[in-house]
Amino acid sequence: MKLTLLWADDEIDLLKPHILFLKEKGYEVVAVQSGRDALDELEQQRVDIVFLDEQMPGLSGLDTLAVIKERWPQLPVVMITKSEEERLMEDALGGKISDYLVKPVNPSQILLTVKKLTERQRLQSEHSAVNYRQRFREIGEQLGSKLDWRQWRDLYRQLVYWEIELSGIHDEAMHDIYLTQKADANRQFCRFYEANYLGWVGGDGGRRSTADADRPPMSQTLLRDSLFPLLADGRPTFLIVIDNFRYDQWKFVQPAIEHWMRVVRDDLYYTILPTTTQYARNAMFAGLMPSEIERMYPHYWVGEEDEGNKNDYESELLAEQLRRHGIALKPTYHKVLNAQYGKRLVERLPELMRSHLNVVVYNFIDMLSHARTDSNIVRELAENEQGYRSLTLSWLQHSPLMELLQALAGREANIVLTTDHGSVRVSHPVKVRGDKEVSVNLRYKQGRLLDYNSREVFEVREPAKAFLPSRFVHNPYIFCRENDFFVYPNNLNQYAQYYGSTFQHGGISMEEVLVPIITMQPK
């Protein structure tokens, strides 16, 4: 279908060579001599781009632009002017006009502008597809080699980049190629993680020195390595923890945050097992592995079999970690569960700026992932990875968190943004049997009477070696890999259909384990 261009200029007769040139290139051109005629044409037919002369008698180009943007806000408008004024550049950047040209214009300029406005997405998609085809072989070669924890971190960065880059193109074959490569990477990552995990956390609970290159940064060392050094510069520091926040979600929302923040460090760390709030986030705040928390601070640990919230003592665990490291300060702690509390927190920012360390926890994304399991409407809004990222961005843009970041802009502060774990979209059911005391999580199970196929899971038969609490010596933990999830054999089909394609956490996958740790400063 031909694209239709509307060109309004009071000296349109002088532009016949330009119009003829565009028609020869396959465009339909509607030529009018005034702004009023342009508006009449727009009422009568569909137009793809409007070219407006800035200075026309009667309804000027600027007046016509105002009406067009009111009635057809998404219609691209190119302003043609006699002088390159700063105001036009500002209007172009602000979205009032799509582009501007300075007289005299030649046909090639017009053609280039049309292509830029109408074919940008197609050209960008083709460019992305070509580039990924070139990188596909290189990533495959990396997967064929023996990678260490740093190389796995860098490889996951690449995969996330290409997932977001390719999400904008309509090429099912290319998407299938990417998903196959990502699945292969996840399969090999799980093997790597399983082969090394007990060694990473063994002995000292994984509290490595920063000079130890054999162990990655993990949940129990995160604050010591990434937060505590910032407390020495005297500026207020904000630790923002977004529960269940994946690295691809961070990269998707990063441009919105960078309007207000300057990213100083963009990194990933490895979460411990299980990749759930009860274990990973408590380990992060305590600076200890779960069984160490249970042993040293039994009054702050809520076991699987105990009633009550599993992470009600985060502020107390953080205070204990600060004390053990000789840091004499009292942080503020805020858990934001609704918009009203978040807004009140923004209003208290002058007070928070007087505190040396402020911790703010947002649980929205974790609630979103659970809502997606239980609500058909949320499932439709986030039916795939791209929808899940888009819903995260929509929340952020209208959230108290964004208001807090905006309020921090222009102030002297350090901001550390992180999470406790990610989540993975599950699709493959794995059978397990157990009694009523077995944990209910779909990605890991703990209990005495577990019955499972050991080849389908990562099993920790001696929980003490993984610093996991256990009521009995032989009380194993088992973990799902990749996109698996546990189901009981009774009502298998029903549960498999209900939980299939939902976002879950607790097991081993790149999405759950490799999560963001971001350091920012206000612009």
N, C-alpha and C positions, 0 to 999 in steps of 0.2 A: 504494500500500500504506500502510495506517495505521501511524503510529508508536505504539509501546507504551511507556507510562510506568509505572514501578513506584514506588509511594509507600508508605513504611514509617513509621508513626506510631502510638504506643500510644493516641492519642486520634483515631483515624482517623474515627470516627463523626461527630466535630464538623466534619470536612472534606468532608462530602457535597456541600455547595453548590459547593465548588471542583472536586470530581471531576465533578460534573454539568456544570459550565461547560466543562471541558476536553473532555468527551465531545461536547458540542454543537459544539465547534470541530473535531471530527474525529479526536480522539486516543483510543486505547484505553488505559484506566487500570486497572491492577491494584493494589488496595488491600490492605495487610496491616498487622498490629498489632505486629509485632516484627521484630527483626533476623534471628532464626532463620527466620521465615516468608519474609522477603525472600530469603535465601540459597536456601531450598527452591524458590521460584518461579524464581530465576535458573537453577537446575539443570534446570527443566522447560521453559522457553520463552525465546525471544529477546526481549530488552528493549533499548530504545534509550536511555533515561535513567532513572536512579534518584534519587528524592528520599528523603533520610534525615533523620529527626528525630534530633538529636544526643543527647538524653537519653531513652532508653527503658529500661525495666526488663529485666533479663536481659542479653542481648547488646546493648550500647549502640550508638549510631550510629557512634562512632569505632571500636569493635571490628568492627562489620559492614563499615565502610569498609576496614579492613585486610585482611579476607578477600576482599572484592570486588577490591581492587587486586592481590592475589596471584593470583587465579584469572582475572579478566577485566580486565587492566590498562588496556585502551583504552575501557572502558565509562564514559561520563560520569556523575559523581555530584555531586549538589547537596545540600549540608548545610543543614538548617534548624535554627536555634539561637535561644535566647532572648536572647543578648547578642552584640554585635559585637566579638569579641575579636581582638587582634593575631595570635594563633596561627592563626585561621581564614584571615586574609588571607595569611599566610605559606604556609599549606597550599595555598591557591588559586593563589598565584604559583608555588609549587613543583610544581604539577601533581598533588598528591594528590587535590584536589577540583577540579571544573570551575567551581564557583561556590558561593556561599552566600547564604542569605536569613535575615533576622531577623524573628522572630515579633512581632506577628501578620502573616501574609502575606495578601495579597488575590489573587483569581483573575488579575487583570491582571499582577501580578508573576510569577506562575507561567508564564503564557502567554508573556510577554516572555523569560523565561529559556529556555523550551523553544525558541522561535524562534531565540534567539541561539546556542544550542548545536547545533541541527539544520539551520538554514538559513543560517548565516553564510557558508559557502563559496558557496552559490548566490547569495546577495545580493551578496557581494563580486565574484563573476564577472560578474553582470549590471551591477554598477556599473563594473567595468573595461571591459566591452564598450561601454557607453554613453559613457564618457569617451574611449575610443580613437576612436569614431566622430566625436566632436567634434574631436579632435586631428588626425584623418586629413586633413581639409581644410586645416588650418593647416600641417601638414608638407608636404602637396602644394604649397601656395603657396610655401613656402620653397624646395622643389626647383625651382620654376619661376623662381626669381630667381637672380642671380649671387652665389654665396656665396664668402666669403674663408675662409682656413684656420681662423680662430677660429669662424666660423659652422658650418663642416663639423664641427668638433670638438663643438660644442654640439648639432648635429642628431644626430650619432651617439649622444651621451648619451641623447637622447630615444628614439631607436630601441631602444637597449639596454633602457631602462626599460620600454618597452611590450612588448618581447619577453619579458622575465621576468614582467611583470604578466599578459600574456595566456596564458602557458604554463600557468597554473592553471585555465583554463576549457576546457570541452569544447564548443567551437564551431568546427567545421571551416571554415565559411564565413568567420568572423572571422580565423582563422589564415591562410587563403588571401589575404585582403585585406591583412593585415600583410606576408606574405611577398612579395606583389606590390609593395608600396610599398618594402620593404627592397631588393628586387632593382633597382627603379628608382633608388633612392638610390645603391646600389653602382655602377650603370652610370655615373651622373653623377659620382660621386666619382672613379672611375677617369679620366674625361676631365679633371677638375680637376687631379688629381695629375700626370698625364702632361703637361698644359699648363704646369705650374709647376715640376716637379721639377728640371730642369736649371738653371733660374734660381735656385732655392733653394740648390743646392749649388755653383753656378758661381763662378768667381773665387777666393774664399778658402776653398773647400771647405765653404761653409755655416756657417762659425764666426761667426755673426752676433753683433752686440752685442745686449744685452737690450733696448735701446731701438728696435731695428729691428723694426717691426710687420709688415713684408712677408714675413718668413720665420718659419715655425713652429719651436718647439723640436724638435730632431731628434736622432738617435742620437749624432752626434759632438759635440753641445753639451750633452747631457743632464746629465752629472755636473758639468760646470762650472757650470751654471745651477741645478741642483736639489740637488746634494749638497755641493759645496764650501762654499757659504755657511753650512751648518750646522756645519762644523768649527770655526767661530770661537767658539762659545759654551762650549767647554771640556768639554761632556758627551761620553761615548762615543757614537759613531754607528755604526749597523749598516746596511749596504747589503745588502738581500736581493733577489737576482735569481732569479725563477722563469722558467725557459726556456719560451717558447711559451705565455705566460699572456695570455689575451684579456681585454678590458675587461668583457664580460658574465660571465666567470668571476669576476672580481674583485667585481662587484656582487652576485653570488650568494653568495660566501663572506664578504662584508663583515660581515654580522650576527654570524657566529661569531667573527670576529677582534675585533669591537668589544666583546666580553665582557672583553677584556684590554687593548685599545688604544683610544686616542682619536685619531680621524682628524683631522689638522690641515689636510691638503690632499689633495684628490681631483681629479686632473687627467689629461690625455692628452697624449702627444707623438707625433710622426710618425717612423716608422722609415725608414731609407734602403733602397735597393735593392741587391742582392736582400734580401728579408726572411727571411734565414737567419742562423744563429748565426755562421758563418764571416765574414760581412760585417757584419751589424748589431751583434752583440755585441762583436766586436773593435773596431768603430768607437766603440762606447760606452765601452769601457775605455781605448782609446787617445786619445779626443778628436780623432780624425783620420778622414778618409775612407780607404777601403781602399787605393787606389793610393798615398796618402801614407804609410800604414803600410809598404807594400812598399818604398817608396823610402827612408824614413828609418830603418826598422828591419827590413831584409830578413831578418835571422836570426829574427825573430818572426812572419813571415808565411809561411803554408803555402798554396801555390797550388792551383788546381783539379786540376792534373795531378800534384801531389806526393803522396806517400804520407804517412800519419800524420794525427793529429787536427788539425783546422783551428783549434782554439782552446785550445791548450796553454799559451799565453803571456799569459793575461789579467792575471795579477798583475804581470808585468813591464811590460806596456803601461800598466797603471794607475800603476805607480811612475813611469814616464816622463812620464805626463800630470801627475801631482802635481809632479814636478820642474820641468816647463816652466812651471807656474803658481806656482812659488815656495813650495809647501807642503811644509815640511820635516817629514814624518812617515812612518813605515813601517807600512802597514796589514797586518793579518792577512788571509789569503785561504783560503777553505775551499770545496771543491766537494763537495757531498753527493750521492753516487751510490747510497747504500744506507742503511737505517734504523740499522744499527749505528754507522756513522760519525756520523750525525745525533745519536744519543743521546750519544755521547762528546762531541760539541760542546756539548751542553746541560750536561753535567757540568763542562765547562771554562769555563762562563760567568763565574765570579769572576775567572778569568785574563783573559778577553776584555774585561771591564769596565775593565781597566787599560790597554787599548789605545784610542787615539783614534779609529781607524777599523777596522771589521771588515767584510769582504766575505764573504757566504755565497751560493753559487750552488746552486740546486736544479734538477735536470734531470728530475724525475718526469713533468711534463705532456708534455714533448717525447717521453719514452719511451712515455707512454700513447698519444699520437697515432700513433706508429709501431707500437705493439702492436695498436692498433685496425685498422691496415691488414693486419697479418699474422695476427691471431688472431680466429677466429669468435666465441669467447666474449666477448672485449672488444668486438667489434662489436655484439653483442647488448646488452651492458651500456650502451653509449653509442651507441645506434642513431641518435640525432638530437641536435640542439643541447641540448635539455633534459637528455637522458641524459648528455651530455658534461659539462655543468655539475654535475649531481648526482654524477657519479663524481669530479670535482675536489673537491667539498665533502667527500665521504666520505674521500678521501685526506688532505685537510688536517686533518680532525678527528682522525685517528689517526696523524698524521705527526710526525716530530721537529721540523718547523717550528712546529707548534702548541705543542709542548712548549717550544720556545725562546721563543715569544711569551709563554707563561704564566710562564716563568721570569723574563722581563724585566719582568713586571707589578710595579709598585711601585718600580721602580728609576728612576734618572735617566738617560735615554738618548734619542737620536733614532733613529728607524727609517725608512728609505726603502725602500719596496717597489716593485719595477718588473720589467720584462721586456725582452727584446731584440726580440721580434716576436710576432705572433699567428699564427693559422691559419684557413683557410676550408674548409668542406666542399665538395669539388669534385663536379661531376656532368656537365660537358660536355667531351668530348675534342676536342682541336685537333691536327691532323696536323703533324708536323715530321719532317724527315729530316736526318741528319748522320752523320759518321764516328765511329769508336770513341773519339775524343778529346773529343767533345761531352759537356758536364757531364750528370750523371744526374738532377738535380732535376726533379720533375714540373711545377714552376711557373715555372722559368726555364731557359734554355739559353744556353751560350756556346760558340763554336767558329767555325772558318773556313768550313766547308763546310755551313753550315746552309741548309736549303731549307724555306721556310714562306710562308704567305700574310700579307703585311705588314698587311693590314686586320684580321687576327685577333689581333694581338699589339701590345705596346708595344716598339718596337725602339730600341736605342741603338747606332747604327752607328759612332759614334766614342766608345769607352769612356772616353777621357781626359776628355771633357766631363762625364762623370758620376763622375769620379774612381774608375774601376773598373780593376783590373789587366788587362793584356792582353799576351799574348806577341807579337802581331802588330798592326800599325796597323789593319788592317781585320779585326778579330776581334769581331763584334758580340755584344751580349747581347740576348736577347728575353725578354719577360715575359708571363705569362698575366694576364688580367684576370678580375675577378668570380669565377665558379665554374668556370673553364676549367682543363684540365690537358693537358699534352703527351703524345701517344702517337705511336709510330712506325707507319707504314702496315701493315707486316707484323705479323700477329697483332693487328690493331687491336681487334677485338671482344673478344678475350680480355683484353687489357690494360684496355680501357674498362670491362669488367665487374668486373675485379679491383680497380681503383683507384677506380671510381665510388663516391661517397658516403663517401670517406675524408677525413680532415682533413690538408691539405697547406699548405705555406708556401713563400715564395720570390717570389711575385708581388705583384699589386696588388689589394687589396680593403680595405674599411674594417676588417674583422676582423684582417687582417694588419698594417696600417699604423698604425691609431689604437689605441695600447696604453697601459696605465695607468702613471702615476707617482704614487705615494701616499706622503705623509709622515705619520708617526704618532708618538705618544709614549705610553708606558705609563700606564695609569690609576693 
